[in-house]
Amino acid sequence: MPGGPFLNIKAPKELLARLDDYRFAMRKPSRAEAARELLDRALMTFFEASHVEPVLPGEPDYGLVRGRRRDPVEALPIREIEFRLARLKKVRTR
């Protein structure tokens, strides 16, 4: 992960306390460095444990998987994302 000197994070106090414990135990100079290292380790573990399961024709999820592969992969403009989030929040509050 690209490193930087700052970490702005909103998290429960218990989680930040655990992060500080890890930071002091591993002798990291900052919370940001400790969080980056923990995140790197967690992501590596997740992807090592995740296995791709092939979906064959006739299985219930086959149509969903085939449709997902055809979705566009280009990035969405931030204004479009904000518009979609606002629309979802409006629907949820009804």
Buried (B, 14 or more C-beta within 10 A) or exposed (E): EEEEEEEEEEEEEEEBEEBEEBBEEEEBEEBBBBBBBBEEEEEEEEEEEEEEEEBEEEEEEEEEEEEEEEEEEEEEEEEEEEEEEEEEEEEEEE
